[in-house]
């Protein structure tokens, strides 16, 4: 993929992501690895996300570098009032969905960003 094609691909992902998230008020993210916040930033979602959930002990209680979003334990997801959880740890999306099937059945929407943004 050429650089120009890649740029256009990212723009398309951003448009789709923003269109999908437009109807949600309380958005959180799942996965605080460096690609997660970077993906949120590049897709224009960084300022929409209120909390990020992760299980890495060195990240808990810390904040993302550029937007200072606080990182919580994934078990706290049940306690937070939210209507959309954006999965930034896309390599583990199936595992994350399976782990949170109860929340999914209760009406919490999960969104994956890669390979293309969509609601699960």
C-alpha positions in Angstrom: 0.0 0.0 0.0 1.4 3.4 -1.0 1.6 6.2 1.5 -1.2 8.2 -0.2 -3.4 5.1 -0.2 -2.7 4.6 3.5 -3.6 8.2 4.3 -6.9 7.9 2.4 -7.6 4.6 4.2 -7.1 6.3 7.6 -9.3 9.2 6.6 -12.1 6.7 5.6 -11.7 4.8 8.9 -11.9 8.2 10.8 -15.1 9.2 8.9 -16.7 5.9 9.6 -15.7 5.9 13.3 -17.0 9.4 13.9 -20.3 8.6 12.2 -20.8 5.5 14.3 -19.9 7.2 17.6 -22.0 10.2 16.9 -25.1 8.7 18.6 -23.3 7.7 21.8 -22.9 9.9 24.8 -20.8 7.9 27.2 -17.8 6.2 25.4 -15.0 4.2 27.0 -12.2 2.2 25.5 -10.8 -1.2 26.2 -7.0 -1.6 25.8 -4.3 0.9 26.8 -1.4 -0.5 24.9 0.4 2.2 22.9 -1.5 1.4 19.7 -4.9 1.9 21.5 -4.6 5.6 22.4 -2.7 6.2 19.1 -5.6 4.7 17.2 -8.1 6.8 19.2 -6.1 9.9 18.4 -5.8 9.2 14.7 -9.5 8.3 14.3 -10.7 11.5 16.1 -12.1 9.6 19.1 -9.6 10.6 21.7 -11.6 13.5 23.1 -14.8 11.4 23.2 -13.4 8.6 25.4 -13.9 9.2 29.1 -12.0 6.1 30.5 -9.8 3.3 29.3 -9.8 -0.2 30.7 -6.8 -2.5 30.8 -5.5 -5.2 33.1 -1.7 -4.4 32.9 -0.7 -3.6 36.5 1.8 -1.0 35.5 -0.9 1.0 33.6 -3.7 1.0 36.2 -4.3 4.3 37.8 -2.1 6.0 35.2 -3.2 8.3 32.3 -2.7 8.2 28.5 0.1 10.4 27.2 -1.6 13.0 25.1 -5.1 13.2 26.4 -4.7 12.2 30.0 -7.5 9.6 30.0 -7.4 7.6 33.2 -6.8 3.8 33.0 -9.0 1.5 35.1 -9.1 -2.3 35.7 -11.3 -4.1 33.2 -13.4 -5.5 36.0 -14.5 -1.8 36.7 -16.2 -1.7 33.3 -19.3 -3.2 35.0 -19.4 -0.3 37.5 -19.2 2.6 34.9 -22.3 3.9 33.2 -21.5 3.8 29.5 -23.3 2.9 26.3 -20.3 2.2 24.0 -17.0 0.5 24.6 -14.4 0.9 21.8 -12.0 -2.0 21.6 -8.6 -0.7 20.8 -6.9 -4.0 21.6 -8.2 -5.3 18.3 -6.0 -8.4 18.3 -7.9 -9.5 21.3 -11.4 -8.4 20.3 -12.9 -11.9 20.3 -11.5 -12.7 23.7 -12.7 -9.3 25.1 -16.2 -9.8 23.7 -16.3 -13.3 25.2 -15.1 -12.0 28.5 -17.8 -9.3 28.5 -20.8 -11.2 27.0 -22.9 -10.4 30.0 -22.5 -6.6 29.4 -23.2 -7.1 25.7 -26.5 -8.9 26.6 -27.4 -6.1 28.9 -27.2 -3.6 26.0 -23.6 -2.3 26.1 -22.4 -1.8 22.5 -18.9 -2.8 21.7 -17.1 -1.3 18.7 -14.0 -2.6 16.9 -11.9 -0.1 15.0 -9.8 -2.5 12.9 -9.8 -3.7 10.1 -12.9 -1.5 9.8 -15.0 0.3 12.4 -18.2 -1.5 13.3 -20.5 -2.2 16.2 -20.6 -5.8 17.5 
